[in-house]
Amino acid sequence: NFLLTQPHSVSQSPGKTISISCTRSSGSIASNYVQWYQQRPGSAPTPVIYEHHQRPSGVPYRVSGSVDRSSNSASLTISGLETADEGDYYCQSYDGSNWVFGGGTKLIVL
Amino acid sequence: QVQVVESGGGVVQTGRSLRLSCAASGFTFSNYAMHWVRQAPGKGLEWVAVIWYHGGNEKYADSVKGRFTISRDNSKNSLNLQMNNLRVDDTAVYYCARDSVPYSFSGWFDSWGQGTLVTVSS
């Protein structure tokens, strides 16, 4: 099995841009799709990116996903930060055998 | 609209059993694989189990293998998780989640319930 490692927290001001990384411990990050989920306090997770960079219906264009083979990492980028973006963000991938989540990153918009 | 609603959580002592249920609506339940994902208090997400859309196969995380059993009743649009020999570290909110594509695995979960809390006390 592989691990997905995320920073514990990130913070930024409204209107700015942040990126959250998700580094895969073994195997190529690009070999299996990466998803991202947002979880607001007291709520269930909801997908914000699937298949590396696809946005589910209703997710704004200011939310984007990418993969960097050189660092073996995926990234979630949110521009034009809003207070409603606050919450925990989890990356997730499936290698055909196991569904793996990153440890989660708390996004603080202050 | 797609909806999944979990039930059955509660407080139970170590070594005892509990059965969770998930009621699905708004989609053709029998076409989709279904998962259980859990989240310990203040912790991250952990995938627990999956059952194929037809119910003929299941897969489990190592942490619950041999203790938990996932099942479904496609005639009733319901998903279940039988949890036996519960341990303190099974304490978590348990979410029912739908796989995003029919008749296969996409690798991700497009619809989640609100979860049901299971507390295992010693």
Contacts between the chains, C-beta under 8 A, distances in Angstrom:
chain1	res1	chain2	res2	distance
A	32	B	107	7.0
A	33	B	107	5.7
A	33	B	108	7.2
A	35	B	107	7.4
A	35	B	108	4.2
A	35	B	109	8.0
A	37	B	45	7.6
A	37	B	109	7.9
A	43	B	114	7.6
A	44	B	95	6.0
A	44	B	112	4.2
A	44	B	113	6.4
A	44	B	114	5.3
A	44	B	115	5.9
A	45	B	45	6.6
A	45	B	95	7.5
A	45	B	109	7.8
A	45	B	112	5.7
A	46	B	112	6.9
A	47	B	108	6.5
A	47	B	109	7.1
A	47	B	110	6.0
A	50	B	100	7.0
A	50	B	106	7.9
A	50	B	108	5.2
A	50	B	110	7.7
A	51	B	108	7.8
A	56	B	110	7.0
A	90	B	44	6.5
A	90	B	45	5.5
A	92	B	45	7.6
A	92	B	108	6.5
A	92	B	109	8.0
A	93	B	107	7.1
A	94	B	105	7.0
A	94	B	107	3.2
A	94	B	108	7.0
A	98	B	47	7.5
A	99	B	35	7.4
A	99	B	47	3.9
A	99	B	50	7.5
A	99	B	107	7.1
A	100	B	47	7.4
A	101	B	44	6.0
A	101	B	45	4.4
A	101	B	46	6.7
A	101	B	47	6.8
A	102	B	44	7.3
A	103	B	44	4.8
A	104	B	44	4.4
A	104	B	45	7.3
